[in-house]
Amino acid sequence: MIPLHLKLSGFLSYRDPVDLDFTSFELACISGENGAGKSSLLDAITWVLFGQARKRDEAIINSVSTAAEVVLTFSYEGATYRIQRTLPRGKSTLLEFQILDEGEKTGNTNQWRPLTERTTRDTQARIEHILHLDYDTFVNASFFLQGKADQFTQQKASDRKRILASILGLDAWEEYKNRTAERRKQVEHELDGVDGRIGEINDELKEEDERKQHLTALEGQLSGLKTSRKAQESALEAMKQVAAFLAERRKLAETLHTQVQRAESNRVSLQTQLDERVVERSAYGALLARAGEMESAYKTWQSAREMLEKWDQIAIEFREHEKKRQPYLDEINAEKARLDQEQAVLNEQLESVNEQRADVSPLTLEIEETKKLLAQVEQKITQRDELKSRMDSSRERSAALKAESDALKIQMDEHKTRIDQISKIEGATCPLCGQPLTAEHRKSTLEQLKREGKEMGDRWRANKLENERLVSEINKLESQSGKLSNVDKERLDLSGSLSRLTERLDTLKKATAEWEASGAKRLKEVNKLIEKGNFAPAAHKALTALDKELKKLGYDASAHDAARQAETAGRSAEQDFRALEKARAALTPLEREIAGLLSQLNTLQAEIEQLKQESVKAQTALDQSQAPDLDSAERALFTLQEQENRLNQDVGAARQKVNVLDELRARKKRLESEREGLASQIGNFKALERAFGKDGVPALLIEQALPEIEGKANEILDRLSNGAMSVRFVTQREYKDSKRDDLKETLDIQISDGAGLRDYEMFSGGEAFRVNFAVRLALSEILARRTGARLQTLVIDEGFGSQDTQGRQRLIEAINMVRSDFAKILVITHLEELKEAFPNRIEVEKTPRGSVLQVM
C-alpha cells in the first residue's frame, strides 16, 4: 500500500481541513513539538483503512467539530483506490470505497467506480481482502507507532507465531482446516445414517421365520372366510327375487291410491269453480237491477269533467305568466342576499380590525423586551466560546504533559534496572557498555545514572504538578461552560420569537391600513342600499308590468278547486257504468259455463267410485304377503366382505414382509460397501485436518520463513550495532515437566552480544529498539518478496529518543540502506538535530484552530 494523498478534518487535533500530498517525496521526516499532531497523521491512516486508532468511537472527533472525516488515496498492485470514512457526532460511521478506472488516468474525470458493499462491515471486509491485511498485522509489520515499536517482539511466544502466520498469509490454512472438519462431520453424519439403516435391516432379517409362519396362518383363515361369503351371496340373491315381486304389487297399490287422490282433487276443483260462477251470476243480476240510477250518475260526472277542463286551460295561461315573474323575483332576492352577506362580512372585518388595533401596543412592548433578552444571550455565547477555547488549550497541554510523563516513567524504570544490575554485579563486564567493571567505573556509572534519574524524576514531578493544576483549571472551566450549555437553544428560541412578533406587528398594521382605505367606505354604501331598497331596479319595473297582465285573465282559484272536487267525487260513476256494460255482455256465456261444470262433476264422481274399489283390492293382497329381511342379509354379507378385505390386506402385507427380506439382504450388502467408502473418507479428512492445523503445513511454512527473517534481521542489526549484536529465533523448547519427551511449540527471540546469549526481555530500551527495528524491517522485506500482502510503506514514530548519538546515526544509515525496498518511508521525531538528516520534512504546528502542516 503506497499512500498518494491524505485529507482529514475534525480528526483529533486537526480541526480545519488539511491536505498531505505524498507524491512529492519518497523519504520524509515528520517533525514538530510534542502534542503538535504528528502521530495523529498515522492514526488517520490506520483509522481510514481499518476503523482503528489510538482512540476509538467519538473520542477521535475534534472537540469543536461535528464530525471526523478522513480521505486516503493510495496505490496497490497497479491500481489506485480511495477510501473515505466519516463519523458524525451521535451517528454511525459512513464508509465509502472506490477504485480509479483507466479512463481517469487518460484525462477523463469522474471515473471513480464504487466498491462499497451493502453494509459498513462488508465494505471493511472487502478492503482487508484486497490489502490481505487486518489492523493488527498492518501495525505489527509496517508501523513503528509511538510507544508500540516493540508490538511484535513484546508479544507472548504463542501470539508472535500467530501474528507471523497472519503476516505470511497463512490464515488460509485455518480456513482449509475448518472446511475439512466441516466436510468430515458431514461424512460422519452420513456414516451414522448408514449404520442406522444397516441396524434396521438386521432387526428385520431376524424376524424371517416368524413372518413366514404368520403368512401361512393368515392364508388358512382367508380360505375359510371366502367359502362363508359365497354362501351368503347365494342366499341374498334369492331374497332379492322375492322382494322384487312384492315391490311390483306395492307399486300397483300406490298407483291406484294416487289416481283416487288425483280424481278427488279434480272433483273439489270443479266444485269450487262452479260455486264461483254461481256467485258471479248473482253479482251481475244485482248490477242490472240498478241500471237507471248508474246511467244518470255517469251523465252528471261527464258535465263536471267538461267544466274542469275549462278551468285547467285558464290555469295554464296563469302559470305561464307566473313563470315570467319568477326570474325577476329571483334576481331581486339574490341581490338582497348578496348585499346581506357582504354587510355581514364587512361587519366581521370591522370587529377584527378593532381587536387588532388593541393588540398593537402590547405587541410593540413585547418586541422591545425580546430584543433586550437576545442581546444578553449573545453575550453569554461569546463568554462560552472563550471558555471552550481555554479548555481545549488546557486539555492539549495536559495530554502532552501526560505523554512526556509516561515516557519519563519508562526511562526511569530502565535507569533503576540498570542501577540494580550494576550494584549487584562484582568483577564482571559492564552490562551497559561491555567494558571491565572496576570500582571506579562502577561508581562513576552509578553517579551518572542517578544524576540522570534525578533529572528525569524532577521533570516527572514538575509535569505532575503542572498537570494537576491544568486538571483543576479544566474542571472549573467545564463547570462554568456547563452553566452556559443551553444558550444556543435560548438564542434560537428568542430569534424565532422576535421574527414571529415582528411579522405579526407588520401584519396588524397592514390590515388596519387596508380597512381604512376600502372596507370602511364599502360598509357605509351597503348599509344605505339595504335601508332604502335601491337595488335591482330593472327587475322591479318588469315585475310591475306582469302583475297588470295577470288581472286581465280573470282566473278564480276557488272556482277551479270546486270543479276539481266535483270531478273527483263523480269518478266512481264511470267505474259503475263500465261494470254495468260488462255484466250485460257476460251473463249469457256464464249460464252456459255453469251447466257444463255440473255435467263434469257427475261423470267424475262415477270414476272415483270405480278407482276406490280397485285400490282396496290391491292393498288387501299386499298386506297378506310377507317381505324378506334384505337389510339383515346385506349387513351380514357386508360384514363378511369387510372381514375378507381386511384379511386380504393382512395377507398382502405379510407376503410383502416375507418378499422384502431378499431385497433387504441386497441393500445391506450395498450399505456395507458404502460404509467402507465413508470410513475411508473420514480417515483421509482427519489426516488433512492434521496437515492443515497449526502444527502441520503452517508450522512448516513458518520454519521455512524464519531463516529468511532471521538472516535479514541480522543483516540490519549488524549495521545498527556495528557488528556487536545478532538475533536468533527459537521455535521449540522443552516443557518444564521433565517426564515429557516432546517439545513445546514457541517463538522465542534470543539476542547475542558481547556479554553472551540473552533473551530479548533482558535488554535496555535503546538496544531493544534496535532489535525491534531490525526484526520489523526484516518482516517487511520478506513480505515484499512474497505474494499476498505487500507492505510498501514504512513508518517510524518517535524511534530515536532512546538512542545515543551513535545509535541514532546507525538507525539513519539503516533507513537509507532499506530505502530502495520501500516506496514511502516516514520518520516522526521531535529532535531538532535529526531534521536535516532527511531530504524532505513535513512540519506540524499547533495553532488556536488546531494542527496544520507544511511540506518542506
Secondary structure, DSSP 8 states (H G I E B T S, - for coil): -EEEEEEEESBTTB-S-EEEE-TT-SEEEEE--TTSSHHHHHHHHHHHHHS--SS-GGGGB-TT-SEEEEEEEEEETTEEEEEEEEEETTS--EEEEEEE-HHHHTT-SS-EEE---SSHHHHHHHHHHHHT--HHHHHHHHEE-TT-TTTTTTS-HHHHHHHHHHHTTTHHHHHHHHHHHHHHHHHHHHHHHHHHHHHHHHHHHTTHHHHHHHHHHHHHHHHHHHHHHHHHHHHHHHHHHHHHHHHHHHHHHHHHHHHHHHHHHHHHHHHHHHHHHHHHHHHHHHHHHTHHHHHHHHHHHHHHHHHHHHHHHHHHHHHHHHHHHHHHHHHHHHHHHHHHHHHHHHHHHHHHHHHHHHHHHHHHHHHHHHHHHHHHHHHHHHHHHHHHHHHHHHHHHHHHHHHHHHHHHHHHHHHHHHHHHHHH--SSB-TTT-SB--HHHHHHHHHHHHHHHHHHHHHHHHHHHHHHHHHHHHHHHHHHHHTTTTHHHHHHHHHHHHHHHHHHHHHHHHHHHHIIIIIHHHHHHHHHHHHHT-S-HHHHHHHHHHHHHHHHH---HHHHHHHHHHHHHTHHHHHHHHHHHHHHHHHHHHHHHHHHHHHHHHHHHHHHHHHHHHHHHHHHHHHTS----HHHHHHHHHHHHHHHHHHHHHHHHHHHHHHHHHHHHHHHHHHHHHHHHHHHHHHHHHHHHHHHSTTSHHHHHHHHHHHHHHHHHHHHHHHHTTTS-EEEEEEEEE-SSTT--SEEEEEEEEEEETTEEEEGGGS-HHHHHHHHHHHHHHHHHHHHHSSS----EEEEES-STTS-HHHHHHHHHHHHHTGGG-SEEEEEE--GGGGGGSS-EEEEEEETTEEEEEE-
